Amino acid sequence: PTVLGNDVWCGYDSVIMPGVHIGDGASIGTRSVVTKDVEPYTVVAGDPARPIRKRFDDATIEKLLALKWWDLPDDDVREILPDLINGDIDAVLEKRWLSETAMAVIERVKSGLN
């Protein structure tokens, strides 16, 4: 089956052939014909579509894939949205997975460094 991941953008009049898997966060250019699988957070374009570039560096892509923000409840997304918009993925991950105690220690360490 053809699979479109989460957070994928498909440009106007783009075609995705049967059986192709589009990774999370990928962008498909306008009028592109996608005949091969597309890696997560990769921009492709053309006929046939070819990778143009990655949207983020590999470390950021790994963090976004681990976060899976599209699976979060709406209230959680609203809470992390400012950090996502600013590209501060580490802050989002801290809010999501670190306990309040661990976050307090991190804040103390950060304030001690200033």
N, C-alpha and C positions, 0 to 999 in steps of 0.2 A: 504493500500500500504506500501511497504518497503521504509523507508526514511533514507538517509544518510545525516547527518548535514554537515555544513561547517567545513573545517580544520580537516577532519577525515583522519586517516591513516589506511589502511587495509593491513595486512600482506599477503604475498604470499600464495595462495591456501586457503584463509579463505573463509568461507561460511556464508552468512547471510540469515536466513530463511525468508520466506514471512511474511510481516506484522510487522517486527521488526523495531523499530525506534532507530537509532544510533545518540546520541546527538553530538552537535558541539564539535570539538576538541578531540573526543575520539580516542583511538588507539586500533586496533584489532590485536591480535597476529597472527603470521604465523600459518596456518592450523587450526585456531580456527573455531568452529561451534557456531555461535551466534543464540540462540533460544529465548532470552528475550531482552527487551529494554536495552540500555546502556545509562547511565547518561552522561551529558556533561563532557568533559575532564577526562574521566575515561579510564584506561588501563584494557582491558579484554583479557583473553587467556584461551585456553583449549577446550575440547570437552565433555560436553558443556562448552561454555565460561563462566568464572566467573570473577568478579571484582578482580583485583590484587592490584591496588592502584589508587589514584587520581593523576593527573599530577601536580596539584597545590593545594594550600590551598583553602578553600571555598571562602574567600574574594577575592582572585585573580581570581577565576573562575567567580564570579559575575561580576567583572570588565571587564573581557574579553568578557563575554556574552553581557554586556552593550555596549562595544566598537564596536562589530561586524565589525572588521577590514576587513573582506572579502568583505563587501559591499562598502568599500571606493574606490574612484577613484585611479588609479595606482600612480599618483603623490603624493597623500596623504599617501599611503602605503610606498612609498619610503622615505617620510619625517619622518615617525614615526618608520621605520624599525630599526634604531640603538637602540632606546629605547626599542622596543619589544625584540630584540636580547639580550639586557642586562637585561631584566626582569623588567624594570622600567615602569610598567603599569600606575602608578600614573602620571608620566611625559607625557605619551601618552594621558591620559585623560585630563590633563591640556591643552595640545596643541589643542586637539579636541574641548573642550567645554567651556573653560574659555575665556572670552574676553581678548583682549590685555591689557586693563586697569587692570583687575583682576590679570592677570599674572604679570604685573609690580609691583603691590602691594605685591604680594607673593614674588617676587624677592627682593624687598626692605626689607621685613620682614626677609627673609632668610639671607640676607647680614648683617642685624643688629644683628642677633644672633651669627654671627661668630666673 
